[in-house]
Amino acid sequence: MAVKERVGLVVSDKMQKTVVVAVENRAPHSKYGKIMVKTRRYKAHDEENSCRVGDRVRIQETRPLSKTKRWQIKEVLTR
């Protein structure tokens, strides 16, 4: 089974060792064809507290680390 990965933008770094990553999904509307933008927010584990708001990061799915945290930072793409 392949490990799920997403690329998104860090929108919050207020927690310790955790960041909130917003991932955009663009898909056409099933009936009207207009491109719709759906945003999903994931809490991701950041062991070194290195991510800041505005960073573009790649996250990967992992075992449950807390009640809401099931992702971890794989790499920081841009600062």
Secondary structure, 3 states (H helix, E strand, C coil): CCCCEEEEEEEECCCCCEEEEEEEEEEECCCCCCEEEEEEEEEEECCCCCCCCCCEEEEEECCCCCCCEEEEEEEEEEC
